[in-house]
Structures are given as C-alpha cells and as structure tokens.
Amino acid sequence: MAVLAFSGWTGIAHAQLLAPTQPVDAIIAVVEDDVILRSELDRAVSNILAQYADRRSELPPENVLQRQVLERLILVRLQVQRAGESGVRIADPEIEAALQNIAQNNRITVDQMRAQLEADGIPFMEFARSLRDEMIVQRLRQSVVQSRVQVSETEVDILLASNSLKTGQVRAANILVGLPDGASAEQIETARSKIEGVRDLIEKGEIEFSAAAIRYSDAPNALEGGDLGWRSYDEVPAMFASMLQGMQPGDVSPAVRGPSGFHMLKLLEVRNDDAQRVTEFSARHIMVKIDDVTSTEDARSKIELLKARLDSGEAFDEVARSSSEDAMTRNQGGDLGWFAPYAFGQSIGDALLALSDGQISAPVLTDAGWHLVQRVAMREQDITDKVKRDQARETLGRRKSEEEYDRFLRQLREESYVESRLN
C-alpha cells in the first residue's frame, strides 16, 4: 500500500516522509531557534515527485519545486513553534487514537500499518511525529480563529438580504503571484505582468490551469494544482466569492489584486442542492418519571392505569393536565409541538412512526420514565430558510476564519527569523 493512503490530512506533514531516511548533510534553513535539514527537504521533494510520477512535465523546474516545498516546511515549523509558545499540546493518547483511526480507514491494524511504513523506508516514530505536528497546526488554527472570529446575527441578516448566498457547492482552483507587505511599485508591476502572462498561456491553451498553478503559483496549494476542493458555494474567501460571480464551469477569472498578491481563479465544478425538506410530527405525551422514589415497575403500573383511562374515552389533553409528571408540557395538555421524528429519542420516534394520526401508543420507556404518546399530525416541512440561515452563519465563520488565519500566517512569517540556505 502506498504511504499516501495513510494520509488523512493536507499533505504538509507527510510530505517529509516518503523517501528513506538519509544522513544529515547540511542545514538548509534556520527557522527561529530550529533548523530544517537538507535530508528533510529531500524527503519532502521525493514525496512530491512520487505523487507526480506519471506527470513530471507538470512540475516546475527543480529549483522552483525545492523553494515551494521548503516554504511549506518553514510554515509548518513556525506554526509548531508558535503553538508550543501558546501552550498548545497534543497528548500521547490523542496521537494513538489518530493512528488507530488512520489504520481503520485503511482497513488494517496499527501493527500492519507500522510494518508497511517501515517497508517503505519510513520510521514509524517519524510518521507519528509528523502526524503530531499536523494535529498541532490544526489545533493552533482553531485557537487563533476562535479568539478572533465572531459572527453577529446582523451580519447573517445582511448576507441573506444581499441574495448573494447560494445553496450547493463549488470547486475552484487558484493561482497566486505573491507580494510582500509594503511592496514597491516595481514589485507590483512585475507581479501583475507575471500573472497576466500566465493567464495568456492558459487562454491560448499552451498550458492547463492546474499545471500553471504547480509551476507558477506561490499559494500553499500550488502543488495540488491550486485545487481548493469542494466547499459550500459561499464558503470561499470574500474576494474569491466576488470573483466567482457570473462564472461558469471552465471559466478563468481575470487577475485580481488581494492582500497577499494577485489571484486568478478557475471554476472547476458546481453542484446545486434541492430545497431542504424534513418530516416533522405534532404530538402530545404523558409521562410518569422514574426516580429514587418511583421504580421502573411502579412507574409502569401508573402509566398503564393512565392508558386505561384514555382507552375508556377520557381526552388525552385532560389526562395529561391532571396526571403527567412532565412539568414543561403538562399545562399545555402534553403538547410537544412540531419536531423531527427522533428529537426525543429512538423509542418515542419509533412509536410515532408506527402510529396513525390520532392514535395513542402503548407505554414507551425512555431514560426519563414511561410515556404515552399521541400522534396528532405529520407534515413535510420546507426548512430551506433555516438551512440558509445556518449556512450563512457557517459561511461567514469559515470565510472570516480563512482570512484571519491567512493574515496570521503572513504576519508570523514576516516577523520570524528565517534564513534560507537553499541557494
């Protein structure tokens, strides 16, 4: 089994792993008080070459590829360092659970995974260390965005009112020609000329967008052909969302200046969702609680007496008002309102599905006690508006998170001491 089958993450960490361990031959970069070794870079580059074994022509020249991969390694190292300074830790049991999950996803045991990694020349402890780094980076990201990103109901209202929120999902790819903060006019013009030149090559059919991303993009996902993956339609960063407006699959956007440089997008695919509908029930219930005073058997006896009253013709709501021990619904005649079938648990949901409107169930046991349930009505409810509101809130949160973490990474990179010895 190829080692890539074990990777459930982005490829940043496991990019260090595929080639056999080599002797330390040089320091290739100094990252604050840590170093990246030539052997680490060689292993990472070897992994990329293995991924593109049948498509080597899509890769940039070797010196460009090495620079791209080294920048990835530097960013991972900086994030792990910052996480350590911030108290972010991954405990050994978490690593063990993650390894177990990776093995299960590949339908093998951890011991079998260890053997296959070792057969590929990858020390298992090195694999685990890289996995730990990736988990640390993810936890750092969560910590950063949770402390900085808030979404207000007003923002949700504005997004919904703008009619810009779309259901469905979009898959796009990007190319970035990066610019440093405070870039000079000459740097800006050079970057603009570069991305416009790349766009001309794509438009003329001289190079595929994905190959251009691999060869020319400065974005972290360059070696994935710029693929951003499937996201809910407006989940992409705000600038990308505006660029995608009016585009059809296959279209390539003009170059647009952003905080980190010039961007260009290709819309790869879209898939739309139908209206969101769910089955809901309206029901009433009567409950006899099980507690320290009332045993399961005693509660069952009480509920059967109440069932007998209902069978003799007493109105369900009247029996609920006089005898139900659910204080929340007793005064409403046991009315539970409209709810999804299993909102109150498996046993009540199963009972409702077996009833017709107006029918009363046999006694039903839950963790809270014994129940009698009367199904009042069933409906198919369009919850598209609720789904859209939830989607808007999630979209804003993810969009802000991506923008904030991108800002965090650029600031981290710029304020850190990094010395590249690649050349």
SULVEN-V358555 format. One record per backbone hydrogen bond with DSSP energy under -0.5 kcal/mol. CO is the residue of the C=O (numbers start at 0). NH is the residue of the N-H. Records with the same first field share a line. If there is no record, write none. Layout:
CO = NH, NH
This chain:
1 = 4
2 = 5
3 = 6
5 = 7
10 = 14
12 = 15
13 = 16
25 = 27, 37
27 = 420
28 = 30, 35
29 = 31, 418
30 = 33
33 = 30
35 = 27, 28
36 = 40
37 = 41
38 = 42
39 = 43
40 = 44
41 = 45
42 = 18, 46
43 = 47
44 = 48
45 = 49
46 = 50
47 = 51
49 = 52
51 = 54
54 = 57
55 = 58
60 = 63, 64
61 = 65
62 = 66
63 = 67
64 = 68
65 = 69
66 = 70
67 = 71
68 = 72
69 = 73
70 = 74
71 = 75
72 = 76
73 = 77
74 = 78
75 = 79
76 = 80
77 = 81
78 = 82
79 = 83
80 = 84
81 = 85
82 = 87
83 = 86
88 = 90
90 = 93, 94
91 = 95
92 = 96
93 = 97
94 = 98
95 = 99
96 = 100
97 = 101
98 = 102
99 = 103
100 = 104
101 = 105
102 = 105, 107
103 = 106
108 = 112
109 = 113
110 = 114
111 = 115
112 = 116
113 = 117
114 = 118
115 = 119
116 = 121
117 = 120
120 = 20, 122
122 = 126
123 = 127
124 = 128
125 = 129
126 = 130
127 = 131
128 = 132
129 = 133
130 = 134
131 = 135
132 = 136
133 = 137
134 = 138
135 = 139
136 = 140
137 = 141
138 = 142
139 = 143
140 = 144
141 = 145
142 = 146
143 = 147
144 = 148
147 = 149
151 = 155
152 = 156
153 = 157
154 = 158
155 = 159
156 = 160
157 = 161
158 = 163, 164
159 = 162
167 = 232
168 = 270
169 = 230
170 = 267, 268
171 = 227
172 = 265
174 = 263
175 = 177, 217
176 = 261
179 = 182
183 = 187
184 = 188
185 = 189
186 = 190
187 = 191
188 = 192
189 = 193
190 = 194
191 = 195
192 = 196
193 = 197
194 = 198
195 = 199
196 = 200
197 = 201
198 = 202
199 = 203
200 = 205, 206
201 = 204
207 = 211
208 = 212
209 = 213
210 = 214
211 = 215, 216
212 = 216
218 = 221
220 = 223, 225
221 = 224
223 = 226
225 = 173
228 = 171
230 = 169
231 = 234
236 = 240
237 = 241
238 = 242
239 = 243
240 = 244
241 = 244
243 = 246
247 = 250
250 = 266
255 = 262
257 = 260
259 = 178
260 = 257
261 = 176
262 = 255
263 = 174
264 = 252
265 = 172, 267
266 = 249
268 = 170
270 = 168
274 = 276
275 = 382
277 = 380
278 = 340
279 = 378
280 = 338
281 = 375, 376
282 = 335
283 = 373
285 = 371
286 = 324
287 = 369
288 = 290
292 = 294
293 = 290
294 = 298
295 = 299
296 = 300
297 = 301
298 = 302
299 = 303
300 = 304
301 = 305
302 = 306
303 = 307
304 = 308
305 = 309
306 = 310
307 = 311
308 = 313
309 = 312
314 = 318
315 = 319
316 = 320
317 = 321
318 = 322
319 = 323
324 = 326
325 = 328, 329
328 = 331, 333, 334
329 = 332
331 = 334
333 = 284
336 = 282
338 = 280
339 = 342
341 = 344
344 = 348
345 = 349
346 = 350
347 = 351
348 = 352
349 = 353
350 = 354
351 = 354
355 = 358
358 = 374
363 = 370
367 = 289
368 = 365
369 = 287
370 = 363
371 = 285
372 = 360, 374
373 = 283, 375
374 = 357
376 = 281
378 = 279, 380
380 = 277, 382
382 = 386
383 = 387
384 = 388
385 = 389
386 = 390
387 = 391
388 = 392
389 = 393
390 = 394
391 = 395
392 = 396
393 = 397
394 = 398
395 = 399
396 = 400
397 = 401
398 = 402
399 = 403
400 = 404
401 = 405
402 = 406
403 = 407
404 = 408
405 = 409
406 = 410
407 = 411
408 = 412
409 = 413
410 = 414
411 = 415
415 = 417
416 = 31
417 = 419
418 = 29
